[in-house]
Each structure stands twice: as C-alpha cells, then as structure tokens.
Amino acid sequence: MYPELFVIRHGETHWNREQRLQGHKNSSLTDLGRDQALQQGRILQNLDMKAREDIPCFCSPLDRAQETAWLAMEAISKPFQTDDRLKEIALGDWEGCKYSEVHSATDRNADNYMDRVDWFSAPGGESYEAAVDRAKAFLETLSGPTIIVTHGVFSAVLRGVWLGLPRRDALALSKAQGCIFHLKGGRETILQQ
C-alpha cells in the first residue's frame, strides 16, 4: 500500500487552451492557469498543510508544473523539489500538434479531445508500461504523505497505479485542473474550493 497523496495537475496552459499536445514541450500558464494554481494553494491552506512540515512536495521539472508549484506552495510556505519521474508522458512526433491533427473529430465533442486520444500510440512516444514503471519507481520511494505536482496523463497513470486500476480505468480518471486529487485509504477524493 502506498502512502497518502495530494496530487496536483498543473494549471491551464496556452497550449491546453489551443487543444495542442504538450508532452515534454512547454507552454506557459494562462491567467486562468495561474488562478487555478492559487486555488490549489488555498485548498492546501484549508487542509492546514503549512503546519505539516513532515509532508514533502515533489514536482515535475517541466516549466508549467514548476510555475504551478511555485504559486500553490507559496500559500503554505512549502518548498518543492523536482523529480524527472513526474514529467508528462513523452508524446514523440505528436508534441506540439493539435488534438484534431492526431484524432478524427468526426462525431466527437471538441471539449473532450483529451479523453479521446490514445496517448500511448504516438510515434516515438512513451509506452503505457514505461509510464507505469516510472510511476511505481517514484511511489516506492515515498515514506509518508506527499504532495505531487505533475501533469494530466501522467497523473492518471500515477493515480491508477496507486489505486490498483487496470489501464482503461486509470486513463479514464479525471484530468481536471484547479483541484487536488486526494488518495487515502484505497480511494480517491477530488478536493475543490
């Protein structure tokens, strides 16, 4: 059993707004994305995380995640350290492409592109198994409750591993921004302000 987690997806980026795949490429946060990170900080404040000095924060080294971490952790005066294992999945040739360029929009709701792409079929991209191995390697290093700032798809993989879900169910997990995914006692709760 893995320890309690507080998982944060980075705030909205310009490429999120453009429905463009990011992977390891960077796009800066929008004003909404910065507001979402500040909201995540307020959620952590309400959980009295400032008083819990024993809870570390780990963050993806990609700019959008670090900017989110700076804003959210400032609310609880907590430093963070980066860990390469928390990067978004590599999307190979798809990085920088629009969702519509990699997936047919026929009879699809454009707002749901993120849940309709087969992330692990990108030419030159990362396999699901490699992402799971990365998530397990990270989780096995944790000794207690932890705050994690990461990305949409990798967050779903990580939380799926924590919850013991098969691939399909893991990738169906919420990829919402501006909230915190709290994993404790074998279940996930989405914390919102």
N, C-alpha and C positions, 0 to 999 in steps of 0.2 A: 504494500500500500504506500502510495506517495503522500508527502505532506500537503497541508492546506496551501492553496494557491489563490492569488489575486491576479488575474490575467487581464492585461490592458492591450487593446488593439490601438495602434496609432490613430491620431485624428485624421479627418478628411484631407486629402492632398489635391493639388490641381489635377493630377492625372486620374485620381478617383473620380473627380467631377467630370472629366473628359471621357470616362469609361475606357481608360487606357491601362494596359497591364504593366505593372512595375517590376515585379521580381526583385532582382538585386539593384536595379536602377533607382535613382532617387527623384523625387518630386517634392517640393516644399509644401508645408501645410497651408491650407486656405485660412481665412479668418474664422470660418466655421470650425475647421480642424483645431485651431488654437483654442477656441471656446470649448470644444469637446474635451481637450486635454485639461483645461482649467476645471471643467465639470468633474472629470475623473479625480482630480486633486481634491475637490470638495467632498466627493464620496469617500475618499480615503480619510479626510479630516473627520467626517461623521463616524467613521469606524475607529476613531481615536488612534490612528496609526502613528502619529507623532510620538505618543507615549511608548510605543512598542519598538524600542531601539534594537531588539533582537531580530526583527524582520528585515532581511536584506532586499534590495531591489536589483534585478538584473535586466538588461536591455539589449535589444538588437543594436549592432553598430551602425545600421543604416540611418541616414540623417533624419528621416521622417519619424522614426521611433525615438531617436535621441531628443529631438525637439519636443515630442510629446512627453517624454520622461522628465525633461527639464521643467516643463510647465506643471505637470502633475505632482512631481516630487517636491517642488518648491512649497506647495501647500502644507506639507508635513515635515519640511526641513530634513529631507532624507536624501543622501547621496545615492547614486546608482553606479553600477559597473557594467561594461558591455561584455557580451559573450557572443562569439560568432555563430554558435549553435542556435541562436534565436532569430537569425536572419529569415526573411521571407524565402519561400522556395524559389529556386532558380528556374526561370521560365525560358531559358535559351533564346531561340530565334523569335519568340513572341514578345520579349521585353520591349516596351515602347509602342507596341501595336494596340489598336483599339479592339475591344471585345468583339465588335461586329466584323472585324477582319479575320478573326480566328474561329468564329462560330456563326452559323447561319441565324439570322434574326427572324426567319420565317415562323409565323405564329408564336412569337416569343414576346414577352413583356420586356422592354428595354431596361426597366428598372431592376430586373432580376438577372442580368447577364452574369453577375459574379457567381451565382449559384448554378449556372448552366454550362460553364466552361469545364472541360475535362482537363484540369490543371496539370496533370501528370502525363499528358500526351504531347507536350511542347517539344519540338525538335531541338535536341541539345539541352533539354531541361532536366530537372531532378526527378527521380522516381519517387513514388509513394514510399517504397521500402527504405530508401535513403533518408527521407524526411522523418519517418518513424524511428529509424536508428538514431538520428540526431536528437529527436525529442527524448527518447529513452536515455541516451547518454547524458543529456542535461538533467533530466529528472532524477537520475540515480545519484547525482552529486549533492542533492538538496538534503539538508538535515532537519529542516523545520519550515514553518510558514514562510512564504516567499511572495514578493511582488514581481511580476514579469511584464515587461513592455515589449510587445512583438507585433506581428502582422496578421492579416485576415486569414489566409490559408494556413500558414504555419500554426497560428493559434488553434485552429480547428484540429489540426493533426496532433498537436501537443495535448489539448484537452481530451481528444479522443483516446490517446494513449492512457492518460490519467484515468479516464472513465472506463477503460477496457472495451471500447467500442470497435466494431468492425469498420473497415474503410468507408463504406457507404454512409453509415450513421455518423461517423466522425466528420466527414466532409459536409454533412447536412447541418452541422451545428451553426449557430448564429455567428455571423462575422460583423456584428454591429459595432459602430464607433460611438464614443461618448459614454460608455458604460463600463462596468467591471464584471468579469466572469469569475465568480467565487466558487472554488472547488473545495468541498469539505465533506467528510463522511460518505464518500462514494457518490455524491451528486453535485450537480452544477446549479447555481442560482445566479441570475443576472441582476446585478445591483445597478439601480439608476437613481438619479436625483429627482 
